Amino acid sequence: MLATDQQVFCQMGVVSPDGYFIYNIASNTFNYINPAFCGIFGLTAEEVSGNPATLLEHVHPEDKIHVNHCYRDLLEDRGFKKYVFRVAYGDDEKHSQGVSIYL
């Protein structure tokens, strides 16, 4: 991603209620995680960065296959994508969330 593209993406992420993140596949690290993303999953940026698989634990069980397909689609096409899926909270409460990703 070009530096200016990344800056614009991050600027959008700061003000968006949707989750935004930039993930570096080569190093398996997050280059950026916006505050809304952490709030959606109820995790800190450090928790997400330290164990990205933790995110799947918060995806609603009925949406896990969908999220897996989105991930494969993203790996194939690269670039910027936006996906919507449900995040499960305690007591079977669920909310639809938008997540924007740039690889």
Biopython code that builds the backbone (N, CA, C, O; Angstrom):
import numpy as np
from Bio.PDB.StructureBuilder import StructureBuilder

atoms = [
    (1, "MET", "N", (0.848, -1.163, 0.000)),
    (1, "MET", "CA", (0.000, 0.000, 0.000)),
    (1, "MET", "C", (0.892, 1.224, 0.000)),
    (1, "MET", "O", (1.895, 1.263, 0.714)),
    (2, "LEU", "N", (0.544, 2.212, -0.783)),
    (2, "LEU", "CA", (1.290, 3.458, -0.812)),
    (2, "LEU", "C", (1.092, 4.203, 0.500)),
    (2, "LEU", "O", (0.049, 4.089, 1.144)),
    (3, "ALA", "N", (2.094, 4.958, 0.878)),
    (3, "ALA", "CA", (2.042, 5.676, 2.157)),
    (3, "ALA", "C", (0.830, 6.593, 2.231)),
    (3, "ALA", "O", (0.169, 6.659, 3.268)),
    (4, "THR", "N", (0.525, 7.307, 1.142)),
    (4, "THR", "CA", (-0.621, 8.224, 1.173)),
    (4, "THR", "C", (-1.928, 7.444, 1.282)),
    (4, "THR", "O", (-2.844, 7.884, 1.976)),
    (5, "ASP", "N", (-2.035, 6.297, 0.614)),
    (5, "ASP", "CA", (-3.237, 5.464, 0.733)),
    (5, "ASP", "C", (-3.410, 4.994, 2.171)),
    (5, "ASP", "O", (-4.512, 5.006, 2.719)),
    (6, "GLN", "N", (-2.301, 4.581, 2.768)),
    (6, "GLN", "CA", (-2.348, 4.110, 4.144)),
    (6, "GLN", "C", (-2.753, 5.237, 5.085)),
    (6, "GLN", "O", (-3.526, 5.015, 6.017)),
    (7, "GLN", "N", (-2.247, 6.429, 4.856)),
    (7, "GLN", "CA", (-2.604, 7.573, 5.703)),
    (7, "GLN", "C", (-4.099, 7.881, 5.608)),
    (7, "GLN", "O", (-4.752, 8.126, 6.622)),
    (8, "VAL", "N", (-4.634, 7.868, 4.394)),
    (8, "VAL", "CA", (-6.060, 8.140, 4.194)),
    (8, "VAL", "C", (-6.893, 7.054, 4.874)),
    (8, "VAL", "O", (-7.877, 7.357, 5.549)),
    (9, "PHE", "N", (-6.501, 5.796, 4.699)),
    (9, "PHE", "CA", (-7.202, 4.671, 5.313)),
    (9, "PHE", "C", (-7.225, 4.843, 6.837)),
    (9, "PHE", "O", (-8.268, 4.667, 7.467)),
    (10, "CYS", "N", (-6.094, 5.181, 7.417)),
    (10, "CYS", "CA", (-5.997, 5.363, 8.864)),
    (10, "CYS", "C", (-6.818, 6.562, 9.331)),
    (10, "CYS", "O", (-7.434, 6.507, 10.396)),
    (11, "GLN", "N", (-6.837, 7.641, 8.555)),
    (11, "GLN", "CA", (-7.632, 8.815, 8.898)),
    (11, "GLN", "C", (-9.120, 8.465, 8.901)),
    (11, "GLN", "O", (-9.865, 8.911, 9.773)),
    (12, "MET", "N", (-9.547, 7.667, 7.924)),
    (12, "MET", "CA", (-10.939, 7.221, 7.887)),
    (12, "MET", "C", (-11.234, 6.335, 9.094)),
    (12, "MET", "O", (-12.306, 6.421, 9.693)),
    (13, "GLY", "N", (-10.270, 5.484, 9.445)),
    (13, "GLY", "CA", (-10.443, 4.572, 10.570)),
    (13, "GLY", "C", (-10.613, 5.276, 11.895)),
    (13, "GLY", "O", (-11.336, 4.795, 12.767)),
    (14, "VAL", "N", (-9.957, 6.407, 12.055)),
    (14, "VAL", "CA", (-10.036, 7.147, 13.325)),
    (14, "VAL", "C", (-11.457, 7.628, 13.593)),
    (14, "VAL", "O", (-11.894, 7.640, 14.743)),
    (15, "VAL", "N", (-12.182, 8.021, 12.555)),
    (15, "VAL", "CA", (-13.516, 8.593, 12.744)),
    (15, "VAL", "C", (-14.648, 7.608, 12.469)),
    (15, "VAL", "O", (-15.808, 7.927, 12.732)),
    (16, "SER", "N", (-14.346, 6.437, 11.954)),
    (16, "SER", "CA", (-15.378, 5.482, 11.575)),
    (16, "SER", "C", (-15.854, 4.642, 12.755)),
    (16, "SER", "O", (-15.059, 4.260, 13.615)),
    (17, "PRO", "N", (-17.172, 4.354, 12.792)),
    (17, "PRO", "CA", (-17.673, 3.418, 13.804)),
    (17, "PRO", "C", (-17.406, 1.962, 13.403)),
    (17, "PRO", "O", (-17.562, 1.051, 14.216)),
    (18, "ASP", "N", (-17.006, 1.753, 12.152)),
    (18, "ASP", "CA", (-16.669, 0.416, 11.673)),
    (18, "ASP", "C", (-15.230, 0.080, 12.049)),
    (18, "ASP", "O", (-14.416, 0.970, 12.298)),
    (19, "GLY", "N", (-14.932, -1.200, 12.086)),
    (19, "GLY", "CA", (-13.572, -1.640, 12.359)),
    (19, "GLY", "C", (-12.700, -1.506, 11.130)),
    (19, "GLY", "O", (-13.099, -1.911, 10.039)),
    (20, "TYR", "N", (-11.519, -0.946, 11.291)),
    (20, "TYR", "CA", (-10.542, -0.805, 10.212)),
    (20, "TYR", "C", (-9.224, -1.416, 10.675)),
    (20, "TYR", "O", (-8.781, -1.190, 11.801)),
    (21, "PHE", "N", (-8.607, -2.190, 9.790)),
    (21, "PHE", "CA", (-7.258, -2.639, 10.112)),
    (21, "PHE", "C", (-6.462, -2.900, 8.849)),
    (21, "PHE", "O", (-7.013, -3.165, 7.780)),
    (22, "ILE", "N", (-5.155, -2.818, 9.004)),
    (22, "ILE", "CA", (-4.210, -3.134, 7.937)),
    (22, "ILE", "C", (-3.373, -4.288, 8.451)),
    (22, "ILE", "O", (-2.768, -4.203, 9.519)),
    (23, "TYR", "N", (-3.343, -5.374, 7.681)),
    (23, "TYR", "CA", (-2.626, -6.569, 8.094)),
    (23, "TYR", "C", (-1.540, -6.901, 7.083)),
    (23, "TYR", "O", (-1.788, -6.930, 5.877)),
    (24, "ASN", "N", (-0.347, -7.148, 7.577)),
    (24, "ASN", "CA", (0.790, -7.508, 6.735)),
    (24, "ASN", "C", (0.908, -9.028, 6.736)),
    (24, "ASN", "O", (1.340, -9.625, 7.721)),
    (25, "ILE", "N", (0.522, -9.642, 5.630)),
    (25, "ILE", "CA", (0.532, -11.099, 5.541)),
    (25, "ILE", "C", (1.950, -11.647, 5.622)),
    (25, "ILE", "O", (2.173, -12.685, 6.245)),
    (26, "ALA", "N", (2.896, -10.979, 5.014)),
    (26, "ALA", "CA", (4.283, -11.473, 4.992)),
    (26, "ALA", "C", (4.854, -11.614, 6.402)),
    (26, "ALA", "O", (5.544, -12.589, 6.698)),
    (27, "SER", "N", (4.569, -10.646, 7.271)),
    (27, "SER", "CA", (5.114, -10.692, 8.629)),
    (27, "SER", "C", (4.087, -11.160, 9.667)),
    (27, "SER", "O", (4.402, -11.291, 10.850)),
    (28, "ASN", "N", (2.849, -11.412, 9.204)),
    (28, "ASN", "CA", (1.760, -11.817, 10.104)),
    (28, "ASN", "C", (1.584, -10.847, 11.264)),
    (28, "ASN", "O", (1.466, -11.244, 12.423)),
    (29, "THR", "N", (1.570, -9.562, 10.916)),
    (29, "THR", "CA", (1.397, -8.524, 11.933)),
    (29, "THR", "C", (0.376, -7.486, 11.469)),
    (29, "THR", "O", (0.165, -7.283, 10.273)),
    (30, "PHE", "N", (-0.240, -6.846, 12.435)),
    (30, "PHE", "CA", (-1.132, -5.733, 12.144)),
    (30, "PHE", "C", (-0.306, -4.463, 12.065)),
    (30, "PHE", "O", (0.477, -4.165, 12.967)),
    (31, "ASN", "N", (-0.483, -3.713, 10.980)),
    (31, "ASN", "CA", (0.170, -2.411, 10.853)),
    (31, "ASN", "C", (-0.709, -1.297, 11.431)),
    (31, "ASN", "O", (-0.219, -0.228, 11.795)),
    (32, "TYR", "N", (-2.019, -1.571, 11.507)),
    (32, "TYR", "CA", (-2.941, -0.564, 12.025)),
    (32, "TYR", "C", (-4.205, -1.261, 12.502)),
    (32, "TYR", "O", (-4.710, -2.166, 11.837)),
    (33, "ILE", "N", (-4.714, -0.843, 13.648)),
    (33, "ILE", "CA", (-6.006, -1.285, 14.169)),
    (33, "ILE", "C", (-6.692, -0.040, 14.718)),
    (33, "ILE", "O", (-6.141, 0.635, 15.588)),
    (34, "ASN", "N", (-7.891, 0.275, 14.218)),
    (34, "ASN", "CA", (-8.546, 1.483, 14.707)),
    (34, "ASN", "C", (-9.267, 1.218, 16.033)),
    (34, "ASN", "O", (-9.552, 0.068, 16.366)),
    (35, "PRO", "N", (-9.558, 2.273, 16.783)),
    (35, "PRO", "CA", (-10.210, 2.118, 18.089)),
    (35, "PRO", "C", (-11.565, 1.404, 18.003)),
    (35, "PRO", "O", (-11.904, 0.619, 18.888)),
    (36, "ALA", "N", (-12.334, 1.667, 16.953)),
    (36, "ALA", "CA", (-13.645, 1.016, 16.828)),
    (36, "ALA", "C", (-13.501, -0.496, 16.696)),
    (36, "ALA", "O", (-14.315, -1.247, 17.233)),
    (37, "PHE", "N", (-12.476, -0.942, 15.991)),
    (37, "PHE", "CA", (-12.247, -2.376, 15.821)),
    (37, "PHE", "C", (-12.066, -3.043, 17.184)),
    (37, "PHE", "O", (-12.645, -4.097, 17.447)),
    (38, "CYS", "N", (-11.274, -2.435, 18.031)),
    (38, "CYS", "CA", (-11.050, -2.976, 19.376)),
    (38, "CYS", "C", (-12.353, -2.988, 20.167)),
    (38, "CYS", "O", (-12.653, -3.954, 20.869)),
    (39, "GLY", "N", (-13.117, -1.919, 20.051)),
    (39, "GLY", "CA", (-14.392, -1.846, 20.759)),
    (39, "GLY", "C", (-15.394, -2.881, 20.287)),
    (39, "GLY", "O", (-16.138, -3.438, 21.095)),
    (40, "ILE", "N", (-15.423, -3.145, 18.991)),
    (40, "ILE", "CA", (-16.338, -4.138, 18.427)),
    (40, "ILE", "C", (-16.089, -5.505, 19.054)),
    (40, "ILE", "O", (-17.024, -6.214, 19.426)),
    (41, "PHE", "N", (-14.831, -5.855, 19.164)),
    (41, "PHE", "CA", (-14.481, -7.180, 19.662)),
    (41, "PHE", "C", (-14.253, -7.212, 21.172)),
    (41, "PHE", "O", (-14.095, -8.287, 21.751)),
    (42, "GLY", "N", (-14.234, -6.049, 21.811)),
    (42, "GLY", "CA", (-14.003, -6.005, 23.244)),
    (42, "GLY", "C", (-12.597, -6.428, 23.626)),
    (42, "GLY", "O", (-12.375, -6.992, 24.697)),
    (43, "LEU", "N", (-11.651, -6.151, 22.741)),
    (43, "LEU", "CA", (-10.253, -6.514, 22.959)),
    (43, "LEU", "C", (-9.372, -5.284, 22.816)),
    (43, "LEU", "O", (-9.767, -4.304, 22.185)),
    (44, "THR", "N", (-8.193, -5.330, 23.393)),
    (44, "THR", "CA", (-7.229, -4.256, 23.188)),
    (44, "THR", "C", (-6.438, -4.537, 21.915)),
    (44, "THR", "O", (-6.429, -5.663, 21.417)),
    (45, "ALA", "N", (-5.781, -3.516, 21.398)),
    (45, "ALA", "CA", (-4.936, -3.702, 20.209)),
    (45, "ALA", "C", (-3.829, -4.716, 20.497)),
    (45, "ALA", "O", (-3.447, -5.485, 19.615)),
    (46, "GLU", "N", (-3.325, -4.721, 21.705)),
    (46, "GLU", "CA", (-2.266, -5.663, 22.082)),
    (46, "GLU", "C", (-2.776, -7.096, 22.073)),
    (46, "GLU", "O", (-2.068, -8.006, 21.641)),
    (47, "GLU", "N", (-4.010, -7.303, 22.552)),
    (47, "GLU", "CA", (-4.590, -8.646, 22.542)),
    (47, "GLU", "C", (-4.801, -9.146, 21.119)),
    (47, "GLU", "O", (-4.529, -10.308, 20.818)),
    (48, "VAL", "N", (-5.285, -8.270, 20.248)),
    (48, "VAL", "CA", (-5.504, -8.640, 18.850)),
    (48, "VAL", "C", (-4.175, -8.933, 18.169)),
    (48, "VAL", "O", (-4.038, -9.946, 17.483)),
    (49, "SER", "N", (-3.201, -8.061, 18.354)),
    (49, "SER", "CA", (-1.893, -8.246, 17.721)),
    (49, "SER", "C", (-1.193, -9.502, 18.236)),
    (49, "SER", "O", (-0.529, -10.202, 17.471)),
    (50, "GLY", "N", (-1.338, -9.786, 19.521)),
    (50, "GLY", "CA", (-0.663, -10.930, 20.112)),
    (50, "GLY", "C", (-1.251, -12.261, 19.717)),
    (50, "GLY", "O", (-0.552, -13.274, 19.712)),
    (51, "ASN", "N", (-2.556, -12.271, 19.378)),
    (51, "ASN", "CA", (-3.215, -13.523, 19.010)),
    (51, "ASN", "C", (-4.395, -13.230, 18.088)),
    (51, "ASN", "O", (-5.536, -13.190, 18.547)),
    (52, "PRO", "N", (-4.139, -13.023, 16.793)),
    (52, "PRO", "CA", (-5.219, -12.680, 15.858)),
    (52, "PRO", "C", (-6.349, -13.711, 15.814)),
    (52, "PRO", "O", (-7.491, -13.357, 15.520)),
    (53, "ALA", "N", (-6.048, -14.971, 16.100)),
    (53, "ALA", "CA", (-7.079, -16.012, 16.080)),
    (53, "ALA", "C", (-8.172, -15.757, 17.114)),
    (53, "ALA", "O", (-9.277, -16.285, 16.992)),
    (54, "THR", "N", (-7.868, -14.952, 18.130)),
    (54, "THR", "CA", (-8.849, -14.596, 19.150)),
    (54, "THR", "C", (-10.079, -13.946, 18.526)),
    (54, "THR", "O", (-11.187, -14.083, 19.045)),
    (55, "LEU", "N", (-9.888, -13.243, 17.418)),
    (55, "LEU", "CA", (-11.008, -12.554, 16.770)),
    (55, "LEU", "C", (-12.102, -13.533, 16.366)),
    (55, "LEU", "O", (-13.286, -13.232, 16.512)),
    (56, "LEU", "N", (-11.717, -14.699, 15.861)),
    (56, "LEU", "CA", (-12.712, -15.678, 15.420)),
    (56, "LEU", "C", (-13.586, -16.173, 16.565)),
    (56, "LEU", "O", (-14.731, -16.570, 16.349)),
    (57, "GLU", "N", (-13.058, -16.149, 17.762)),
    (57, "GLU", "CA", (-13.844, -16.577, 18.913)),
    (57, "GLU", "C", (-15.036, -15.649, 19.148)),
    (57, "GLU", "O", (-16.011, -16.046, 19.786)),
    (58, "HIS", "N", (-14.965, -14.424, 18.639)),
    (58, "HIS", "CA", (-16.019, -13.435, 18.853)),
    (58, "HIS", "C", (-16.990, -13.341, 17.677)),
    (58, "HIS", "O", (-18.014, -12.664, 17.769)),
    (59, "VAL", "N", (-16.672, -14.018, 16.577)),
    (59, "VAL", "CA", (-17.578, -14.017, 15.430)),
    (59, "VAL", "C", (-18.744, -14.951, 15.753)),
    (59, "VAL", "O", (-18.546, -16.048, 16.276)),
    (60, "HIS", "N", (-19.948, -14.509, 15.439)),
    (60, "HIS", "CA", (-21.130, -15.331, 15.694)),
    (60, "HIS", "C", (-20.965, -16.676, 14.992)),
    (60, "HIS", "O", (-20.535, -16.713, 13.840)),
    (61, "PRO", "N", (-21.298, -17.785, 15.662)),
    (61, "PRO", "CA", (-21.088, -19.115, 15.070)),
    (61, "PRO", "C", (-21.694, -19.292, 13.678)),
    (61, "PRO", "O", (-21.113, -19.975, 12.834)),
    (62, "GLU", "N", (-22.852, -18.686, 13.433)),
    (62, "GLU", "CA", (-23.484, -18.820, 12.120)),
    (62, "GLU", "C", (-22.749, -18.048, 11.031)),
    (62, "GLU", "O", (-23.016, -18.259, 9.848)),
    (63, "ASP", "N", (-21.834, -17.162, 11.400)),
    (63, "ASP", "CA", (-21.114, -16.345, 10.423)),
    (63, "ASP", "C", (-19.666, -16.775, 10.219)),
    (63, "ASP", "O", (-18.969, -16.184, 9.395)),
    (64, "LYS", "N", (-19.197, -17.780, 10.939)),
    (64, "LYS", "CA", (-17.789, -18.168, 10.847)),
    (64, "LYS", "C", (-17.413, -18.671, 9.453)),
    (64, "LYS", "O", (-16.317, -18.381, 8.973)),
    (65, "ILE", "N", (-18.289, -19.406, 8.806)),
    (65, "ILE", "CA", (-18.003, -19.868, 7.438)),
    (65, "ILE", "C", (-17.927, -18.674, 6.497)),
    (65, "ILE", "O", (-17.043, -18.606, 5.643)),
    (66, "HIS", "N", (-18.851, -17.736, 6.653)),
    (66, "HIS", "CA", (-18.844, -16.516, 5.837)),
    (66, "HIS", "C", (-17.529, -15.741, 6.017)),
    (66, "HIS", "O", (-16.933, -15.295, 5.037)),
    (67, "VAL", "N", (-17.085, -15.585, 7.256)),
    (67, "VAL", "CA", (-15.845, -14.861, 7.530)),
    (67, "VAL", "C", (-14.660, -15.599, 6.908)),
    (67, "VAL", "O", (-13.742, -14.968, 6.385)),
    (68, "ASN", "N", (-14.676, -16.906, 6.961)),
    (68, "ASN", "CA", (-13.610, -17.701, 6.342)),
    (68, "ASN", "C", (-13.571, -17.484, 4.827)),
    (68, "ASN", "O", (-12.494, -17.349, 4.245)),
    (69, "HIS", "N", (-14.746, -17.450, 4.191)),
    (69, "HIS", "CA", (-14.819, -17.169, 2.752)),
    (69, "HIS", "C", (-14.317, -15.756, 2.444)),
    (69, "HIS", "O", (-13.620, -15.548, 1.450)),
    (70, "CYS", "N", (-14.665, -14.799, 3.281)),
    (70, "CYS", "CA", (-14.203, -13.423, 3.095)),
    (70, "CYS", "C", (-12.680, -13.367, 3.167)),
    (70, "CYS", "O", (-12.035, -12.682, 2.373)),
    (71, "TYR", "N", (-12.120, -14.087, 4.118)),
    (71, "TYR", "CA", (-10.661, -14.111, 4.281)),
    (71, "TYR", "C", (-9.989, -14.683, 3.032)),
    (71, "TYR", "O", (-9.007, -14.123, 2.545)),
    (72, "ARG", "N", (-10.505, -15.776, 2.521)),
    (72, "ARG", "CA", (-9.924, -16.364, 1.298)),
    (72, "ARG", "C", (-10.068, -15.414, 0.113)),
    (72, "ARG", "O", (-9.148, -15.282, -0.694)),
    (73, "ASP", "N", (-11.211, -14.759, 0.007)),
    (73, "ASP", "CA", (-11.438, -13.777, -1.056)),
    (73, "ASP", "C", (-10.437, -12.640, -0.956)),
    (73, "ASP", "O", (-9.885, -12.200, -1.965)),
    (74, "LEU", "N", (-10.206, -12.174, 0.239)),
    (74, "LEU", "CA", (-9.257, -11.092, 0.472)),
    (74, "LEU", "C", (-7.838, -11.504, 0.104)),
    (74, "LEU", "O", (-7.107, -10.729, -0.512)),
    (75, "LEU", "N", (-7.448, -12.711, 0.475)),
    (75, "LEU", "CA", (-6.111, -13.200, 0.136)),
    (75, "LEU", "C", (-5.921, -13.309, -1.374)),
    (75, "LEU", "O", (-4.837, -13.045, -1.895)),
    (76, "GLU", "N", (-6.978, -13.697, -2.061)),
    (76, "GLU", "CA", (-6.906, -13.859, -3.512)),
    (76, "GLU", "C", (-6.834, -12.519, -4.241)),
    (76, "GLU", "O", (-6.053, -12.362, -5.179)),
    (77, "ASP", "N", (-7.641, -11.562, -3.814)),
    (77, "ASP", "CA", (-7.745, -10.283, -4.523)),
    (77, "ASP", "C", (-6.841, -9.193, -3.979)),
    (77, "ASP", "O", (-6.467, -8.275, -4.709)),
    (78, "ARG", "N", (-6.485, -9.286, -2.699)),
    (78, "ARG", "CA", (-5.694, -8.256, -2.000)),
    (78, "ARG", "C", (-6.416, -6.920, -2.029)),
    (78, "ARG", "O", (-7.574, -6.837, -2.439)),
    (79, "GLY", "N", (-5.735, -5.896, -1.598)),
    (79, "GLY", "CA", (-6.302, -4.557, -1.636)),
    (79, "GLY", "C", (-7.277, -4.288, -0.514)),
    (79, "GLY", "O", (-7.164, -4.865, 0.568)),
    (80, "PHE", "N", (-8.236, -3.414, -0.768)),
    (80, "PHE", "CA", (-9.205, -2.941, 0.217)),
    (80, "PHE", "C", (-10.516, -3.703, 0.056)),
    (80, "PHE", "O", (-11.006, -3.882, -1.059)),
    (81, "LYS", "N", (-11.074, -4.146, 1.166)),
    (81, "LYS", "CA", (-12.381, -4.816, 1.166)),
    (81, "LYS", "C", (-13.150, -4.384, 2.397)),
    (81, "LYS", "O", (-12.566, -3.986, 3.406)),
    (82, "LYS", "N", (-14.473, -4.468, 2.302)),
    (82, "LYS", "CA", (-15.319, -4.226, 3.466)),
    (82, "LYS", "C", (-16.279, -5.405, 3.580)),
    (82, "LYS", "O", (-16.931, -5.795, 2.611)),
    (83, "TYR", "N", (-16.349, -5.959, 4.783)),
    (83, "TYR", "CA", (-17.213, -7.101, 5.042)),
    (83, "TYR", "C", (-18.128, -6.791, 6.220)),
    (83, "TYR", "O", (-17.790, -6.002, 7.101)),
    (84, "VAL", "N", (-19.288, -7.428, 6.214)),
    (84, "VAL", "CA", (-20.224, -7.291, 7.319)),
    (84, "VAL", "C", (-20.522, -8.691, 7.853)),
    (84, "VAL", "O", (-20.815, -9.612, 7.090)),
    (85, "PHE", "N", (-20.442, -8.830, 9.156)),
    (85, "PHE", "CA", (-20.757, -10.092, 9.813)),
    (85, "PHE", "C", (-21.205, -9.772, 11.235)),
    (85, "PHE", "O", (-21.125, -8.626, 11.676)),
    (86, "ARG", "N", (-21.668, -10.776, 11.937)),
    (86, "ARG", "CA", (-22.150, -10.569, 13.297)),
    (86, "ARG", "C", (-21.075, -10.952, 14.310)),
    (86, "ARG", "O", (-20.325, -11.912, 14.131)),
    (87, "VAL", "N", (-21.033, -10.172, 15.362)),
    (87, "VAL", "CA", (-20.144, -10.435, 16.479)),
    (87, "VAL", "C", (-21.029, -10.862, 17.638)),
    (87, "VAL", "O", (-22.015, -10.194, 17.951)),
    (88, "ALA", "N", (-20.680, -11.974, 18.274)),
    (88, "ALA", "CA", (-21.466, -12.487, 19.392)),
    (88, "ALA", "C", (-20.924, -11.923, 20.702)),
    (88, "ALA", "O", (-19.717, -11.920, 20.944)),
    (89, "TYR", "N", (-21.825, -11.456, 21.522)),
    (89, "TYR", "CA", (-21.482, -10.971, 22.850)),
    (89, "TYR", "C", (-22.113, -11.913, 23.862)),
    (89, "TYR", "O", (-22.793, -12.863, 23.474)),
    (90, "GLY", "N", (-21.908, -11.676, 25.116)),
    (90, "GLY", "CA", (-22.486, -12.528, 26.149)),
    (90, "GLY", "C", (-23.989, -12.638, 26.036)),
    (90, "GLY", "O", (-24.643, -11.779, 25.444)),
    (91, "ASP", "N", (-24.533, -13.695, 26.603)),
    (91, "ASP", "CA", (-25.980, -13.944, 26.623)),
    (91, "ASP", "C", (-26.581, -14.004, 25.228)),
    (91, "ASP", "O", (-27.721, -13.588, 25.023)),
    (92, "ASP", "N", (-25.815, -14.523, 24.261)),
    (92, "ASP", "CA", (-26.274, -14.722, 22.878)),
    (92, "ASP", "C", (-26.679, -13.418, 22.195)),
    (92, "ASP", "O", (-27.393, -13.441, 21.192)),
    (93, "GLU", "N", (-26.232, -12.287, 22.727)),
    (93, "GLU", "CA", (-26.476, -11.004, 22.082)),
    (93, "GLU", "C", (-25.575, -10.908, 20.859)),
    (93, "GLU", "O", (-24.406, -11.289, 20.924)),
    (94, "LYS", "N", (-26.093, -10.410, 19.755)),
    (94, "LYS", "CA", (-25.286, -10.298, 18.545)),
    (94, "LYS", "C", (-25.576, -8.979, 17.840)),
    (94, "LYS", "O", (-26.684, -8.446, 17.897)),
    (95, "HIS", "N", (-24.553, -8.477, 17.179)),
    (95, "HIS", "CA", (-24.649, -7.218, 16.458)),
    (95, "HIS", "C", (-23.954, -7.382, 15.114)),
    (95, "HIS", "O", (-22.917, -8.038, 15.016)),
    (96, "SER", "N", (-24.533, -6.782, 14.081)),
    (96, "SER", "CA", (-23.848, -6.765, 12.785)),
    (96, "SER", "C", (-22.784, -5.698, 12.818)),
    (96, "SER", "O", (-23.000, -4.603, 13.339)),
    (97, "GLN", "N", (-21.633, -6.020, 12.259)),
    (97, "GLN", "CA", (-20.509, -5.088, 12.254)),
    (97, "GLN", "C", (-19.894, -5.022, 10.873)),
    (97, "GLN", "O", (-19.831, -6.019, 10.154)),
    (98, "GLY", "N", (-19.444, -3.841, 10.516)),
    (98, "GLY", "CA", (-18.684, -3.681, 9.281)),
    (98, "GLY", "C", (-17.213, -3.593, 9.628)),
    (98, "GLY", "O", (-16.820, -2.905, 10.570)),
    (99, "VAL", "N", (-16.404, -4.298, 8.852)),
    (99, "VAL", "CA", (-14.958, -4.261, 9.044)),
    (99, "VAL", "C", (-14.315, -3.976, 7.699)),
    (99, "VAL", "O", (-14.598, -4.658, 6.714)),
    (100, "SER", "N", (-13.454, -2.977, 7.655)),
    (100, "SER", "CA", (-12.718, -2.620, 6.448)),
    (100, "SER", "C", (-11.278, -3.069, 6.606)),
    (100, "SER", "O", (-10.643, -2.821, 7.631)),
    (101, "ILE", "N", (-10.774, -3.730, 5.580)),
    (101, "ILE", "CA", (-9.454, -4.343, 5.640)),
    (101, "ILE", "C", (-8.638, -3.922, 4.433)),
    (101, "ILE", "O", (-9.168, -3.793, 3.329)),
    (102, "TYR", "N", (-7.364, -3.712, 4.642)),
    (102, "TYR", "CA", (-6.446, -3.439, 3.540)),
    (102, "TYR", "C", (-5.245, -4.330, 3.708)),
    (102, "TYR", "O", (-4.573, -4.302, 4.739)),
    (103, "LEU", "N", (-4.973, -5.137, 2.671)),
    (103, "LEU", "CA", (-3.769, -5.990, 2.674)),
    (103, "LEU", "C", (-2.753, -5.395, 1.733)),
    (103, "LEU", "O", (-1.663, -5.944, 1.575)),
]
sb = StructureBuilder()
sb.init_structure("model")
sb.init_model(0)
sb.init_chain("A")
sb.init_seg("    ")
for serial, (resi, resn, name, xyz) in enumerate(atoms, 1):
    if name == "N":
        sb.init_residue(resn, " ", resi, " ")
    sb.init_atom(name, np.array(xyz, "f"), 0.0, 1.0, " ", f" {name:<3s}", serial, name[0])
structure = sb.get_structure()
